[in-house]
């Protein structure tokens, strides 16, 4: 059974690079990865905040946010 992982990003170059390097490299047999572009899906900002995301790009696995690099603060996307 695969574990859910959510990769939140804003579409900036840092985010796109992180998506290619991290999110897409996870083993699909172990992780069901959902990519969420917060610039296009603003309704999901509250979900990202509730998961503990402070900046993007961030990968949330098992309820734990992992901030990969600083592309943009979540507050800047509101």
Secondary structure, DSSP 4 states (H G I P E B T S, - for coil): -PEEEEEEE-SSHHHHHHHHHTGGGS-TTTEEEEEEETTT-GGGHHHHHHTT--EEEEEEETTEEEEEEEEEEGGGG-
